């Protein structure tokens, strides 16, 4: 389902994620070119998303309804933001950098409870793939 405006969806139960989303809202997109909402306030089924997907990674839904997850969601948020941030959004998904950005995002996601602003509530639930 297309969004009326692009939408960045993050885990509102995670202080690190909330701080990161607020940084994007206040620095990379001061003019409100896209909405920023915690998944807990979004009708996820309208975008074909699940709670598990949104706990695992940030999601960015473009106006045409395309969903990007993880580092690609952050790249899209930067690409849709202020012109000064758009090159960084393109760089994150550039050949040769995309894989590194995917790894960095995964590492940050796994350790978000240990990063500045993180709390024990930020820790991802254990899964078989993380054991």
Order of alpha helices (4+ residues) and beta strands (2+ residues): beta-alpha-beta-alpha-beta-beta-alpha-alpha-alpha
